[in-house]
């Protein structure tokens, strides 16, 4: 899930301070979204596509990534 973005370009200390503040606030927003299981309908398809990609990747490498495979199995994500 994504709740926004923050960044700074150049050498302006004020821009860096603003980006740090924004990043901190976004971190709090993200933590709250995870904790409350906030739903972002516009991100559903992207999240599903990424899940399918990683399921396939982990399944294809289950011998080498045994711990990850077992973790995903325990979570019911496979």
Residue pairs with C-beta under 8 A, 6 or more apart in sequence:
1 30
1 33
1 34
1 38
1 40
1 43
1 47
2 40
2 43
3 26
3 29
3 30
3 33
4 22
4 26
4 29
5 26
6 19
6 22
6 23
6 26
7 19
8 15
8 16
8 18
8 19
9 15
32 38
33 40
51 77
55 72
55 77
55 78
58 65
58 68
58 69
58 72
58 78
59 69
59 78
61 68
61 69
62 69
69 78
72 78
